[in-house]
Amino acid sequence: MSVHITGFPTSSDIWLELNGKKVAVVQSYRCATTRESATVEAFGEDEPVAAVQGPQHHEIELTRLYATDEAIADNLSFHDLKDFSLVICKPDRRVIYSGCQWSGIQEEGKLREMVVEKLSLVARHRMESGA
């Protein structure tokens, strides 16, 4: 079985949506999904009798966010964002994190360099769909 990859995601393929509108493009991202799981033990058994899945937690870090011209005209502030979506387009599918809330915003400015913003967020839901 061979897999044909048409390309890698670029900053035009990763963006933030607010109410269905693209408000910012993102240069890079890092996603981590964790789950708190537990084992169920029974009296007299040497090993657990089951494993129970807990809820998933999605933590994402976005680097170098650039607001769209329309969002700038609407006076978008990353500090005011709430309940937004992150869309990541991959060659074979789209990954959408929805119900996002930011948990940290970092800005770094250096002389003669672009301002770099990092946005850390948590998402309520993760969904994949065909490209």
Secondary structure, DSSP 8 states (H G I E B T S, - for coil): ----------GGGEEEEETTEEEEEEEEEEEEEEE--EEE--TT-SS-SEEE---EEEEEEEEEEEE-HHHHHTT--GGG--SEEEEEE-SSEEEEEEEEEEEEEEEE--TTS--EEEEEEEESEEEEEE-
